[in-house]
């Protein structure tokens, strides 16, 4: 007993030395004179990651791996010898000449090694705070000169600062591969790749078969995935040059711990570690989500929506290629065009809220404006569709498709716009899904006007406010024209319109403008119509004609003119409206004799009606519309002097979060355009309010503004 007491100081010193020796192993490097045995670890300098030997799940096999240092449960992010395990605890990791990292088993046989790129003079292995295990020269920290790095050989986990894609200089493709099981990290059935063909996009594959396409990069996210930028400073980007094409993510806040994994059943999952509170991994993104993420589930020219029945639906202007198969829910053959293209006079139809199609047969330009995209696509008869390449910037470039559009789905929140080529006659047959979302949020319109106009403009604004409040308190919460179904316009042939207008007789002429002539017509059933016929020299071109059809056909309100039919064939373009017997407001208002018909109650009634129509366009319709040409001649009057806003050729639709836009082409009517629009090309809801104020002045005074 006395002897034991005397030996205690020596035992304490020995324990201290052992502690020092053990702590000395907690380094981030291995040199050529050092080895790493089973039980030893490397720890990155900041204490983020740890490398050592481990056994996954219930397995007794030993693997060299990297895991998070301070997260319980040993979340492994990389494995060296994933195909050949060490079957005992006698494994050794060391550097051998001429600069190769090797793993030896209990018989000193090499069961795994790093790739050799060049002979090293004084190599070391270092575990970085990014989780990257690198082999480098001792005095060279340049990552471009690394002899080898684990980030080039991904497993089932993708970390910030990793690259997924191709290094053309080395010929290395970095991609994710699933584990065989929770106990076996050997490559499983599924892989996740960045395909650089056409424009880069992410695919999940089972062997050589694509199971899911996550989509192409749009400057913010992959087109088939949700936006994750709000998840604590996650930032992704695509790098493309002659040496590399890859995707990478950065986390601007180093306290954020994020990873992407590919599961054994081929599911990509994005995880975030909750530091405060529950301290657990939270999954906040998963793909595929449902059957609509199955690659080519609906075939060509069809979009998938799991909330609808059937789930697959042809794009407007397309019909099922196999109608019988479509009935029994076999949608794989997709859809074909209802009307063949003729190249020269084709038009483009906008679809919104869409996962963009497979871009392997595509071409891109990074500097074009969206309007230039349309011109370029129209010139090439093989170009089937286009979109903005990068949605994070105004000059976002163009992405063009040169084959069938496949693998699309509806994404109302994070989907994009795509402009699809179609025959001009389809413009009148079917107005496509205009998914510009009007969320029904009521906002007061802020007025910027001259002080001298305030008193009169308030008259009109008060009526707008009255109807705004009344509609806000409507217990049914319904808004006119809120149906989500596509609208189909019945067609008139030219002979019917010609007969109705007495062969466009001069006696049937109602008026004219820069667009052409307007005729009165009477159909065989006795219905009166107004036919707007665009002349060949019309200032309203095909774009304005298409814009008017797509806007007004989707809108239904008692103070908007109703579009009944349209006709387009070659250069001949006509719109057929309901007939307004009292013509336009300017026809009565600015005539000394006829203006006597407009007593004060009628004038106030007209102001109220225009205000209601404008409020509908700005706030209550599914599309937020800026008219841009509100004036007396575009206010039509029916039999009871009810006003109808007309002529939507210059109208512009806005998305839910847009508040203003800028154009280099200022269009409109002198005297009705707001100063910021005339000077800088800026237009917004307030542009229409300015025009409305001028119109109110004209109605009250009975005189033109210029």
C-alpha positions in Angstrom: 0.0 0.0 0.0 2.8 2.3 0.9 4.6 1.5 -2.3 1.4 2.3 -4.3 1.1 5.7 -2.6 4.8 6.4 -3.4 4.2 5.6 -7.1 1.1 8.0 -7.5 3.2 11.0 -8.6 4.9 8.9 -11.3 1.5 7.6 -12.4 0.2 11.1 -12.7 3.2 12.2 -14.8 2.7 9.1 -17.1 -1.0 9.9 -17.5 -0.2 13.5 -18.3 2.3 12.4 -20.9 -0.2 10.0 -22.5 -2.7 12.8 -22.6 -0.2 15.1 -24.3 0.7 12.3 -26.8 -3.0 11.7 -27.5 -3.7 15.4 -28.0 -0.8 15.7 -30.3 -2.6 13.3 -32.6 -5.4 15.8 -33.0 -3.6 17.6 -35.8 -4.9 18.4 -39.3 -1.9 17.1 -41.2 0.1 13.9 -41.9 3.7 14.1 -43.2 5.8 11.4 -44.9 7.2 10.5 -41.5 3.8 10.0 -39.8 1.1 7.4 -40.0 -2.6 7.4 -39.0 -3.7 4.3 -37.2 -7.2 3.1 -36.4 -8.1 5.1 -33.3 -6.2 8.2 -34.4 -7.9 11.1 -36.1 -7.1 14.3 -38.0 -9.1 17.4 -37.1 -9.4 20.4 -39.3 -7.8 23.6 -37.9 -11.1 25.2 -37.1 -12.5 22.0 -35.5 -15.2 21.6 -38.2 -14.3 18.2 -39.6 -12.6 15.0 -38.4 -11.0 12.1 -40.3 -10.4 8.6 -39.0 -11.5 5.0 -39.1 -15.2 4.1 -38.5 -17.7 1.3 -39.0 -21.1 2.3 -40.6 -24.3 1.1 -39.0 -24.0 -2.4 -37.5 -21.1 -3.3 -39.8 -17.8 -4.5 -38.3 -15.9 -3.4 -41.4 -13.6 -0.4 -41.0 -13.4 2.5 -43.4 -11.5 5.8 -43.5 -14.0 8.6 -43.6 -14.6 12.3 -42.8 -17.4 13.4 -40.6 -18.5 16.5 -38.7 -16.4 17.0 -35.6 -19.0 18.5 -33.2 -22.2 16.9 -34.4 -23.4 13.9 -32.5 -24.0 10.7 -34.3 -20.9 10.8 -36.7 -22.5 12.1 -39.9 -20.1 10.8 -42.5 -19.6 13.0 -45.6 -16.8 11.2 -47.5 -15.3 7.7 -47.5 -11.9 6.7 -49.0 -12.1 2.9 -49.3 -15.8 2.6 -49.9 -15.5 -0.5 -52.1 -12.9 -2.4 -50.1 -13.1 -2.3 -46.3 -10.5 -3.1 -43.7 -11.6 -6.2 -41.9 -9.7 -5.5 -38.7 -8.6 -2.6 -36.6 -5.0 -2.8 -37.9 -5.5 -0.4 -40.8 -2.9 2.3 -41.5 -3.1 5.6 -43.5 0.2 7.0 -44.7 2.1 8.8 -47.6 4.5 6.8 -49.7 6.8 7.8 -52.5 6.5 9.6 -54.9 3.6 11.3 -53.2 0.6 9.0 -52.9 -1.7 8.6 -50.0 -2.4 4.9 -49.3 -4.5 2.7 -46.9 -2.8 -0.5 -45.8 -4.6 -3.5 -44.2 -3.2 -5.8 -41.5 -1.0 -7.6 -44.1 0.5 -4.3 -45.4 -1.3 -4.7 -48.7 -2.6 -1.4 -50.3 -6.4 -1.6 -50.5 -6.9 2.1 -51.5 -4.7 4.9 -52.8 -5.0 8.4 -54.1 -4.4 9.1 -57.8 -1.0 10.3 -58.7 -0.8 13.4 -60.8 2.9 14.3 -60.5 5.9 13.5 -58.4 6.0 15.4 -55.1 9.1 16.7 -53.3 7.8 17.1 -49.7 4.1 16.1 -49.7 1.7 16.3 -46.8 -1.9 15.4 -46.3 -4.2 18.1 -44.7 -7.8 18.1 -43.7 -9.3 21.5 -44.4 -12.2 23.3 -42.6 -14.3 22.8 -45.8 -14.1 19.0 -45.3 -11.7 18.6 -48.2 -8.8 16.2 -47.7 -5.9 17.4 -49.8 -2.5 16.1 -50.8 -0.1 19.0 -51.4 3.5 20.2 -51.3 4.3 21.4 -47.8 4.9 25.0 -48.8 2.2 25.3 -51.5 -1.3 26.2 -50.4 -2.6 27.1 -53.9 -5.6 24.8 -54.5 -4.9 24.8 -58.2 -1.7 23.0 -57.4 -3.1 20.3 -55.1 -1.6 16.9 -56.0 -4.9 15.3 -55.1 -8.1 16.2 -53.2 -11.1 14.3 -51.9 -13.5 16.9 -53.4 -12.8 15.4 -56.8 -14.2 12.0 -55.8 -17.6 12.6 -54.3 -19.6 10.0 -52.4 -23.2 10.3 -51.4 -22.8 13.8 -50.0 -22.4 17.2 -51.6 -20.9 20.0 -49.3 -20.5 23.7 -49.9 -17.3 24.4 -52.0 -17.5 21.0 -53.6 -17.8 20.9 -57.4 -20.3 18.7 -59.2 -19.4 18.4 -62.9 -16.5 18.1 -65.3 -12.8 19.1 -65.2 -11.8 18.8 -68.8 -8.1 19.3 -68.1 -7.9 16.3 -65.9 -10.8 14.3 -67.4 -12.4 13.9 -64.0 -16.1 13.9 -63.5 -17.3 14.7 -60.0 -20.7 13.2 -59.2 -22.7 11.8 -56.3 -23.3 8.1 -55.9 -25.7 6.5 -53.4 -24.5 4.0 -50.9 -25.5 0.3 -51.3 -27.0 0.4 -47.8 -26.6 2.0 -44.4 -23.8 -0.5 -43.6 -22.1 -0.5 -47.0 -20.8 2.8 -48.5 -19.9 1.1 -51.8 -21.6 2.8 -54.9 -25.2 1.9 -55.0 -27.8 2.0 -57.9 -28.2 5.8 -58.2 -25.9 8.6 -59.3 -26.4 12.4 -59.6 -24.7 14.2 -62.5 -24.3 17.6 -64.0 -24.8 17.0 -67.7 -22.9 19.8 -69.7 -24.6 18.9 -73.0 -26.5 21.9 -74.4 -27.0 24.0 -71.3 -25.9 22.4 -68.0 -28.5 20.6 -65.9 -28.7 18.1 -63.1 -29.9 14.5 -63.6 -30.5 11.6 -61.2 -29.8 8.2 -62.9 -30.3 4.5 -62.1 -27.5 3.0 -64.1 -27.8 4.6 -67.5 -31.5 5.4 -67.1 -32.5 8.9 -66.1 -35.1 8.8 -63.3 -35.3 12.5 -62.5 -34.2 15.8 -64.1 -33.7 18.5 -61.5 -33.3 21.0 -64.4 -31.0 23.6 -65.7 -29.5 26.5 -63.7 -31.4 29.9 -64.1 -29.1 32.1 -62.1 -31.1 31.5 -58.9 -31.9 27.8 -58.7 -32.4 24.7 -60.8 -35.6 25.1 -62.8 -37.2 22.0 -61.3 -36.3 22.8 -57.7 -37.5 25.3 -55.1 -35.6 28.5 -54.3 -33.3 27.9 -51.2 -31.5 31.3 -51.1 -33.4 32.3 -48.0 -32.0 29.3 -46.1 -29.3 31.2 -44.3 -27.0 32.5 -47.1 -26.9 29.5 -49.4 -25.5 30.7 -52.7 -25.2 28.5 -55.8 -23.5 29.1 -59.2 -22.6 27.4 -62.5 -19.0 27.8 -63.6 -18.4 27.3 -67.4 -15.1 27.8 -69.2 -12.9 25.8 -71.5 -11.4 23.8 -68.6 -14.4 23.2 -66.4 -18.2 23.0 -66.2 -19.5 22.5 -62.7 -22.0 23.5 -60.1 -21.0 24.6 -56.7 -22.5 26.1 -53.6 -21.1 28.5 -51.1 -22.4 29.3 -47.6 -21.7 33.0 -46.8 -22.3 32.4 -43.0 -19.8 29.8 -41.7 -22.1 29.0 -38.8 -24.5 27.5 -41.4 -24.1 23.7 -41.7 -25.7 22.4 -44.9 -25.3 19.3 -47.0 -27.0 17.5 -49.9 -27.3 13.7 -50.0 -28.3 11.1 -52.5 -30.2 8.3 -50.7 -30.1 4.6 -51.5 -33.5 4.9 -53.4 -32.3 7.8 -55.6 -33.8 10.7 -53.7 -31.8 14.0 -53.4 -32.2 15.6 -50.0 -31.0 18.9 -48.7 -30.2 19.1 -45.0 -29.5 21.9 -42.5 -28.2 21.4 -39.0 -30.3 23.2 -36.4 -27.7 24.7 -34.0 -30.1 26.2 -31.4 -32.8 24.1 -29.7 -33.4 20.7 -31.1 -29.9 20.3 -32.5 -30.8 17.9 -35.3 -30.7 17.6 -39.1 -33.7 19.1 -40.8 -34.6 18.2 -44.4 -35.9 21.2 -46.2 -35.7 20.1 -49.9 -36.3 16.8 -51.5 -36.4 15.6 -55.2 -38.2 13.8 -56.7 -41.3 14.9 -54.8 -44.0 13.0 -56.7 -44.7 11.3 -60.0 -44.4 14.6 -61.9 -40.7 14.6 -61.2 -40.3 11.3 -63.0 -38.3 12.0 -66.2 -40.5 12.4 -69.3 -43.6 11.3 -67.4 -45.9 13.2 -69.7 -43.9 13.0 -72.9 -43.4 15.9 -75.3 -45.2 19.2 -75.2 -47.1 18.2 -72.1 -47.0 19.5 -68.5 -47.6 17.5 -65.3 -49.6 18.7 -62.3 -50.1 16.1 -59.6 -53.0 18.1 -58.1 -55.1 17.8 -61.3 -56.9 14.8 -62.9 -55.5 13.7 -65.3 -52.0 14.7 -64.1 -50.8 15.3 -67.7 -52.1 18.0 -69.9 -51.1 19.0 -73.4 -49.8 22.6 -73.8 -52.3 24.9 -75.4 -52.3 24.4 -79.2 -51.2 20.8 -78.8 -53.2 17.6 -78.8 -52.4 14.0 -77.5 -50.3 12.0 -80.0 -52.0 8.8 -78.8 -55.6 9.7 -77.8 -56.5 6.2 -76.9 -53.4 5.9 -74.6 -54.2 9.2 -73.1 -57.7 7.9 -72.0 -56.1 5.0 -70.1 -53.5 7.3 -68.5 -50.6 6.3 -70.7 -49.1 9.7 -71.4 -45.6 8.7 -72.4 -46.2 9.5 -76.1 -46.9 13.1 -75.2 -48.5 15.6 -77.5 -48.2 17.0 -81.1 -49.1 20.3 -82.7 -52.7 20.9 -83.6 -51.5 23.2 -86.5 -48.2 22.8 -88.3 -45.7 25.6 -88.2 -45.0 27.7 -91.3 -41.8 29.4 -90.0 -42.2 32.8 -91.7 -45.2 34.1 -89.8 -45.1 32.0 -86.6 -45.7 33.6 -83.2 -44.8 32.7 -79.6 -47.1 31.9 -76.8 -46.1 32.5 -73.2 -46.5 29.8 -70.6 -45.8 30.8 -66.9 -45.1 28.8 -63.8 -43.3 26.0 -65.7 -40.4 23.7 -65.0 -38.2 24.4 -68.1 -37.9 21.5 -70.6 -34.8 19.3 -71.0 -32.1 21.6 -72.3 -29.7 19.0 -73.9 -30.8 20.1 -77.3 -30.4 23.8 -76.7 -28.2 26.8 -77.4 -27.7 29.8 -75.2 -26.5 33.4 -75.4 -25.5 35.2 -72.2 -25.9 38.9 -73.3 -29.2 39.2 -75.1 -32.3 40.9 -73.9 -35.6 38.9 -73.8 -37.0 40.8 -76.8 -33.9 39.9 -78.8 -34.4 36.3 -77.9 -37.7 36.3 -79.8 -36.2 37.9 -82.9 -33.4 35.4 -82.9 -35.6 32.4 -82.4 -38.1 33.5 -85.0 -35.3 33.7 -87.6 -34.4 30.0 -87.1 -37.1 27.7 -88.2 -35.7 24.9 -86.0 -36.0 27.0 -82.8 -39.1 25.7 -80.9 -39.0 27.9 -77.8 -37.0 30.4 -75.8 -36.7 31.8 -72.3 -34.6 34.2 -70.3 -31.3 32.3 -69.3 -30.6 34.1 -66.1 -33.6 35.4 -64.2 -31.5 37.2 -61.6 -30.6 40.1 -63.9 -32.5 42.2 -66.5 -30.1 41.4 -69.4 -30.3 37.8 -68.6 -29.4 36.3 -71.9 -31.4 33.6 -73.9 -31.9 29.9 -73.8 -33.2 28.4 -77.1 -34.6 24.9 -77.6 -34.2 23.1 -81.0 -36.1 19.9 -80.4 -39.2 18.6 -78.7 -40.0 20.2 -75.3 -40.0 17.3 -72.8 -40.1 16.8 -69.0 -42.2 19.8 -68.0 -44.3 20.3 -64.9 -46.4 23.1 -63.4 -44.5 25.0 -60.7 -46.8 27.9 -59.7 -44.4 29.4 -57.1 -40.9 28.8 -58.5 -41.7 28.1 -62.1 -40.5 30.2 -65.1 -41.8 31.7 -68.3 -41.2 30.0 -71.6 -42.2 31.2 -75.0 -43.3 28.4 -77.4 -43.5 28.7 -81.1 -46.9 28.1 -82.8 -48.8 28.8 -85.9 -50.4 32.3 -86.0 -53.9 30.9 -86.4 -53.5 29.2 -82.9 -53.4 32.7 -81.3 -57.2 33.0 -81.8 -58.0 29.3 -81.2 -56.6 29.1 -77.7 -55.3 31.7 -75.3 -52.7 29.9 -73.2 -52.1 29.7 -69.5 -51.2 33.2 -68.4 -50.1 32.4 -64.9 -49.3 35.9 -63.9 -50.5 35.6 -60.4 -52.8 38.3 -58.9 -53.0 37.4 -55.3 -55.9 39.7 -54.4 -53.9 41.8 -52.1 -55.6 45.2 -51.8 -53.3 48.1 -51.9 -54.1 51.8 -52.0 -52.8 53.5 -55.1 -50.4 56.3 -54.4 -50.9 59.3 -56.6 -48.2 61.6 -57.9 -49.7 64.5 -59.7 -49.6 68.2 -59.9 -51.2 70.2 -57.1 -53.6 71.9 -59.4 -55.1 68.5 -60.4 -55.5 67.1 -56.8 -59.0 68.4 -56.2 -60.5 67.0 -59.4 -58.5 63.7 -59.3 -59.8 63.1 -55.8 -63.3 62.9 -57.3 -62.3 59.9 -59.3 -60.2 58.4 -56.6 -63.0 58.6 -54.0 -65.1 56.4 -56.3 -62.3 54.0 -56.7 -61.9 53.8 -53.0 -65.6 53.2 -52.5 -65.7 50.2 -54.8 -62.4 48.9 -53.4 -63.8 48.9 -49.9 -67.1 47.4 -51.0 -65.3 44.5 -52.8 -63.0 44.0 -49.9 -66.0 43.5 -47.6 -67.7 41.2 -50.0 -68.5 38.0 -47.9 -68.2 35.8 -50.9 -64.7 37.0 -51.7 -65.3 36.5 -55.4 -63.9 38.5 -58.2 -65.2 38.6 -61.7 -63.2 36.7 -64.2 -61.4 34.6 -61.6 -61.8 31.3 -63.4 -58.6 29.4 -63.9 -59.7 27.6 -67.0 -58.3 28.4 -70.4 -60.4 30.6 -72.7 -61.1 29.5 -76.2 -62.3 32.1 -78.7 -64.7 30.8 -81.4 -63.4 31.7 -84.9 -65.1 33.6 -87.6 -64.1 32.9 -91.2 -63.5 35.8 -93.5 -66.7 35.3 -95.4 -68.8 35.6 -92.2 -67.1 38.9 -91.2 -67.3 40.2 -94.7 -71.0 39.5 -95.0 -71.7 41.0 -91.6 -70.0 44.3 -92.5 -71.4 44.4 -96.0 -68.0 43.6 -97.5 -66.4 46.3 -95.2 -68.6 49.0 -96.7 -67.6 52.6 -96.0 -71.2 53.1 -94.8 -70.4 50.6 -92.0 -67.3 52.5 -90.9 -67.4 53.5 -87.2 -63.9 55.1 -86.9 -60.3 54.7 -87.5 -56.9 55.0 -85.8 -53.2 54.2 -86.3 -54.2 50.5 -86.2 -56.7 50.6 -89.1 -60.5 50.8 -89.4 -63.4 49.8 -87.2 -66.7 48.6 -88.9 -70.1 47.9 -87.6 -71.5 44.5 -88.5 -74.6 42.5 -88.0 -74.5 38.7 -87.8 -77.2 36.4 -89.2 -78.8 36.0 -85.8 -79.2 39.8 -85.5 -76.3 40.5 -83.1 -74.5 43.7 -83.7 -70.7 43.6 -83.6 -67.7 45.9 -84.0 -64.9 44.7 -86.2 -61.4 46.1 -85.7 -59.5 45.5 -88.9 -55.8 46.1 -88.8 -54.4 47.7 -92.0 -51.2 46.5 -93.6 -49.6 49.8 -92.5 -51.0 49.6 -89.0 -48.9 51.0 -86.2 -50.2 48.1 -84.2 -48.1 45.2 -85.3 -48.5 41.5 -84.6 -47.1 41.9 -81.1 -49.7 44.5 -80.1 -52.4 42.4 -81.8 -51.3 39.3 -79.9 -51.1 41.3 -76.7 -54.6 42.6 -77.1 -56.1 39.2 -77.7 -54.2 37.6 -74.8 -55.1 40.4 -72.3 -58.8 41.1 -73.1 -59.8 37.5 -73.7 -58.8 36.6 -70.1 -60.6 39.6 -68.5 -64.3 39.7 -67.7 -65.7 42.9 -66.2 -68.7 45.1 -66.9 -66.5 48.1 -67.5 -64.2 46.4 -70.0 -65.1 45.8 -73.6 -65.8 42.2 -74.4 -63.9 40.4 -77.2 -66.2 38.0 -79.0 -64.0 36.6 -81.8 -60.8 37.1 -83.7 -59.4 36.2 -87.1 -55.8 35.9 -88.3 -54.6 34.6 -91.6 -51.4 35.8 -93.2 -51.4 39.6 -93.1 -55.1 39.8 -92.3 -55.8 40.4 -88.6 -59.2 41.3 -87.1 -60.8 41.5 -83.7 -64.6 41.2 -83.2 -66.0 43.1 -80.2 -69.5 43.6 -78.8 -71.0 46.7 -80.4 -71.2 49.9 -78.4 -74.0 52.1 -79.9 -72.9 55.3 -78.3 -69.4 54.9 -79.7 -66.4 56.4 -77.8 -66.5 59.0 -75.0 -64.6 61.6 -77.1 -67.3 61.4 -79.8 -69.8 62.8 -77.3 -67.7 64.7 -74.8 -65.9 67.0 -77.1 -68.9 67.8 -79.3 -70.7 71.0 -78.2 -74.1 69.6 -79.1 -73.8 66.0 -78.1 -72.0 66.9 -74.8 -75.3 68.2 -73.5 -76.4 64.6 -73.1 -73.8 64.3 -70.4 -75.3 65.9 -67.3 -73.4 65.8 -64.1 -74.9 62.5 -62.8 -73.9 60.8 -66.1 -70.4 62.2 -66.0 -69.9 61.0 -62.5 -71.3 57.6 -63.5 -68.7 57.4 -66.3 -65.9 58.4 -63.9 -67.1 55.7 -61.5 -67.2 53.1 -64.2 -63.7 53.8 -65.5 -62.5 53.8 -61.9 -64.0 50.4 -61.4 -62.6 49.0 -64.6 -59.1 50.3 -63.7 -59.3 48.9 -60.2 -60.2 45.5 -61.7 -57.1 45.7 -64.0 -54.8 46.8 -61.3 -56.0 44.8 -58.3 -58.7 42.3 -58.8 -58.0 40.4 -62.0 -55.8 37.3 -62.2 -53.4 39.3 -64.3 -52.3 42.7 -63.0 -52.6 44.8 -66.1 -51.3 48.3 -66.9 -53.3 49.7 -69.8 -50.7 52.4 -70.9 -53.2 54.1 -73.2 -56.1 55.2 -71.1 -57.9 58.1 -72.9 -61.3 59.4 -73.9 -61.3 57.7 -77.4 -60.6 54.3 -75.7 -63.6 54.6 -73.4 -66.6 53.1 -75.2 -70.2 53.8 -74.1 -73.1 51.2 -74.3 -76.8 52.0 -74.7 -77.1 53.1 -71.1 -73.9 55.2 -71.1 -72.0 52.6 -69.2 -68.3 53.0 -69.9 -66.1 50.2 -71.2 -62.3 50.4 -71.3 -61.0 49.2 -74.7 -57.9 48.9 -76.9 -55.4 46.7 -75.0 -52.8 46.7 -77.7 -50.2 48.5 -75.5 -51.2 46.9 -72.2 -48.6 45.2 -70.1 -49.1 42.4 -67.5 -47.2 42.4 -64.3 -46.3 39.6 -61.9 -47.3 39.5 -58.3 -44.1 41.2 -57.0 -43.5 43.7 -59.9 -44.2 47.3 -59.2 -42.7 49.0 -62.2 -40.9 48.4 -65.5 -38.8 50.3 -68.0 -39.0 50.4 -71.7 -36.9 52.0 -74.5 -40.0 52.3 -76.6 -42.3 54.9 -75.2 -45.8 54.5 -76.7 -49.1 56.1 -75.8 -51.0 59.3 -76.5 -49.6 62.8 -76.0 -51.2 64.5 -73.0 -52.1 61.3 -71.2 -48.6 60.0 -70.5 -47.0 60.5 -67.1 -43.8 62.6 -67.0 -41.6 59.7 -65.7 -42.8 57.5 -68.6 -42.2 60.2 -71.3 -38.7 61.1 -69.9 -37.3 57.8 -68.6 -39.6 55.1 -70.0 -40.7 54.1 -66.5 -44.3 52.8 -66.2 -46.3 51.4 -63.4 -49.8 51.4 -62.0 -49.3 55.1 -61.3 -49.0 55.6 -65.0 -52.6 54.6 -65.5 -53.6 56.7 -62.5 -52.0 59.8 -64.1 -53.9 59.1 -67.3 -57.1 58.6 -65.3 -56.5 62.0 -63.6 -56.2 63.7 -67.0 -59.4 61.9 -68.2 -61.3 63.1 -65.1 -60.3 66.6 -65.9 -61.5 66.2 -69.5 -64.9 64.7 -68.3 -65.4 67.5 -65.8 -64.3 70.4 -68.1 -65.6 69.0 -71.4 -62.4 70.1 -73.1 -59.4 68.2 -74.5 -56.1 68.4 -72.5 -54.1 69.5 -75.5 
